[in-house]
Amino acid sequence: MSSLELNPTQPANPALQEIAAVTAAQHGVPAALDQQLELLMQQGELRRLGVAFTRFVAQLGTADPVLLLSCVVLSELEGRGHSCLRIPDLLSDPDALLGWPAGQWQALQNSAGPLPASSRLWLRQLAACSQVLLEAELDHGQPLLLVDDRLYLRRYWNYECAVASAVQRKASQPRPLDLQQVRQGLDSLFGATVDANANTDTAQTVDWQRIACAIAVRSHFSIITGGPGTGKTYTVARLLALLFSLSAQAEQLRIVLAAPTGKAAARLKQAIDHALSGLAEKMQDQLPLAELAARMAPAATLHSLLGARPDTRSFRHHAGNPLDVDVLIVDEASMVHLEMMAAILDALPPHAMLILLGDKDQLASVEAGAVLGDLCQNASAGAYLPDTAAYVQAASGQQLPAAMLHGQSALAQQTVMLRESRRFGGPIGQLALAVNAGEVAASSHLLQTDNSGMLSWYAQAQLPALLQLALAGRAGVEDSYLPYLQLLQAAPVLQSGAAEGGKEEGYLAWVKQVLLAFDRFRILCAVREGEWGVAGVNGLIEQALIAQRWIHKRSDWYAGRPVMITRNDYGLGVFNGDIGMTLPDPQRPDSLRVYFLQGEQVRSVLATRLADVETAFAMTVHKSQGSEFSHVALVLPEQGGSLLARELLYTGITRARQFFTLLTPQPGVFGDALQRQTKRVSGLSALLR
Ligand SMILES: Nc1ncnc2c1ncn2[C@@H]1O[C@H](COP(=O)(O)OP(=O)(O)OP(=O)(O)O)[C@@H](O)[C@H]1O
């Protein structure tokens, strides 16, 4: 008994006690604990799903309080993107793990009764529960699984194992290569051979783009990671050309481009087409690149590529019905969650290559997992083997820095980080680097002293200043909503049937201008709720536009309303995160359509057919991933919180191409957020070691 800590039970609310006694009898959770769970659920601190799951687990065997508390926490963490619970994290600093108000975890513990004081004993008690499967044990459908010190919901463990084993298998599966051909191909794509420099010892002097291509062609899995503008797309266009040139039947090579969102997919396709058309001329003597590029299908979202079945978790394509593809390139891979990554790997035929592109430092997906971050654990340090260095030398003429030759894993051999930004050399790039490194003083200094006009910090921002910025820009920066509002006022005059007689083309050209103008500026909020959250800022701007008669709002739908799709609709061809603009239908000016820009094309959907949309003057940083705007205004709330962290700031800043404005109603929130890093708990890194 000496190892057990006895916790006094808190005084309880009689009404809740009564409910708990009845329900507890039905599902086996001890009454005091159940009452506390009910209370926390009603206060919105616990997810209903988590409590229901805990009650379900209690019914399956002994209602051990250690097990039940672990279930509650595990389920809570799953809702925040973690794929498992590390028991030592819970025992050492539960408040940091859960981000709960002081005393809440203690109250929950108190209601559970005596609990072990150390994680070793906690783990031992969990391992003894019949609802928990241990790796070496007989599987009889236990809902939970304990691996080392990590507790999992079964499906997340399955996804992690599936991703780790498929990645390792594909990364170490060599492709037959003629080294001489690779060398020649790289020379013609990147210019004359750069002779290996035996003295090379710094990452900066190495041509990582050339190395990335050499590494990617040698096996069935590779990752090209790098910050914004480091040339991921530039490199992958050259990689495609290299693959075509190495293939005996290039015209039969099935290459598919995909991304998590429709917008990111369209951007990828556009960028690759542009880069390939530049290369086609250069390569015309060696390869009919223009023809080969023209045969490539349009880029797809991952959901549509895999054949998502509405309202289910299953996909049409899987190991039993694999994708018809030889090379799959997935951009914005930081947004791909664990379950989706497992589905992609499952649906690839054994001979297919998978190439992931993305920025490992960006926000992870909303759903559980931080797959790209986990897969890139060695990207910065390199971790290459001597064999890899020898291959890179022979295939590309480049020498890997000696300091990076300390690798072990197959995955590290197939991961390349691009390190030189071609687009973000200026103040925005410097700020992104300082923020990524968590340097509070340097980041604040850059924001406060920039005299190029590219950066600005409204340190004690007030809502009228935000409004002024949104509707008129700031000194030297015109990018705001003004150009789009002015275009709205210059709308072509429509009469019924106006589209007839060839006028529709002119109308669509105006629509496109409106969409492009709107995309020059965006307000990104860190949170959804509150005055400084998406809902508050959208309301503020809408009200101001009504008062200033820029828009005429008679119902939810009005001409000039920018909207974001919040749920995929395969029938209508609109996807979560797509941004559109509501404008009159030229055929019937009294009805409204929502127009979307897809690459160069404008397409539209009747506004009333879109059920899942929200107004999009402001959007969350999460939703902005995969998009870029000339001017970004990043709005932080008055108070920080566990979700306001470095990755969010970095992602927001790197959405800005030319101008970045930070608005903080309380300046200290910026520094606090910079010092906080989002830590997604997962076992993937451990499985990949
Ligand atoms: N080696 C290079 N030589 C010349 N220009 C380059 C090179 N690498 C990249 N660029 C140029 O730099 C710009 C950024 O490159 P690219 O768009 O490929 O970067 P990215 O990493 O894909 O960016 P993002 O993060 O926005 O997707 C492009 O204009 C590209 O043509």
The ligand as a MOL file (V3000), in Angstrom:
LIG
                    3D

  0  0  0     0  0            999 V3000
M  V30 BEGIN CTAB
M  V30 COUNTS 31 33 0 0 0
M  V30 BEGIN ATOM
M  V30 1 N 17.6950 26.3720 -58.5880 0
M  V30 2 C 16.9000 27.3770 -58.9160 0
M  V30 3 N 17.2890 28.2800 -59.8330 0
M  V30 4 C 16.5050 29.2970 -60.2010 0
M  V30 5 N 15.2890 29.5260 -59.6970 0
M  V30 6 C 14.8340 28.6760 -58.7700 0
M  V30 7 C 15.6010 27.5650 -58.3270 0
M  V30 8 N 14.8950 26.9140 -57.3930 0
M  V30 9 C 13.7280 27.5600 -57.2590 0
M  V30 10 N 13.6970 28.6250 -58.0870 0
M  V30 11 C 12.6000 29.5880 -58.2100 0
M  V30 12 O 12.2400 30.0070 -56.8950 0
M  V30 13 C 10.8400 30.1630 -56.7760 0
M  V30 14 C 10.3080 29.2640 -55.6670 0
M  V30 15 O 10.4550 27.9120 -56.0610 0
M  V30 16 P 9.2760 26.8570 -55.8170 0
M  V30 17 O 7.9610 27.4430 -56.1230 0
M  V30 18 O 9.6730 25.6180 -56.5310 0
M  V30 19 O 9.4510 26.6830 -54.2620 0
M  V30 20 P 8.5320 25.8110 -53.2790 0
M  V30 21 O 9.4370 25.2920 -52.2370 0
M  V30 22 O 7.7650 24.7980 -54.0760 0
M  V30 23 O 7.5610 26.9220 -52.7160 0
M  V30 24 P 6.2090 26.7360 -51.8620 0
M  V30 25 O 6.6320 26.4460 -50.4770 0
M  V30 26 O 5.5410 28.0370 -52.0100 0
M  V30 27 O 5.4570 25.6030 -52.4820 0
M  V30 28 C 10.2510 29.8240 -58.1320 0
M  V30 29 O 10.0910 31.0070 -58.8520 0
M  V30 30 C 11.3260 28.9780 -58.7750 0
M  V30 31 O 11.2930 29.0390 -60.1740 0
M  V30 END ATOM
M  V30 BEGIN BOND
M  V30 1 1 1 2
M  V30 2 1 2 3
M  V30 3 2 2 7
M  V30 4 2 3 4
M  V30 5 1 4 5
M  V30 6 2 5 6
M  V30 7 1 6 7
M  V30 8 1 6 10
M  V30 9 1 7 8
M  V30 10 2 8 9
M  V30 11 1 9 10
M  V30 12 1 10 11
M  V30 13 1 11 12
M  V30 14 1 11 30
M  V30 15 1 12 13
M  V30 16 1 13 14
M  V30 17 1 13 28
M  V30 18 1 14 15
M  V30 19 1 15 16
M  V30 20 2 16 17
M  V30 21 1 16 18
M  V30 22 1 16 19
M  V30 23 1 19 20
M  V30 24 2 20 21
M  V30 25 1 20 22
M  V30 26 1 20 23
M  V30 27 1 23 24
M  V30 28 2 24 25
M  V30 29 1 24 26
M  V30 30 1 24 27
M  V30 31 1 28 29
M  V30 32 1 28 30
M  V30 33 1 30 31
M  V30 END BOND
M  V30 END CTAB
M  END
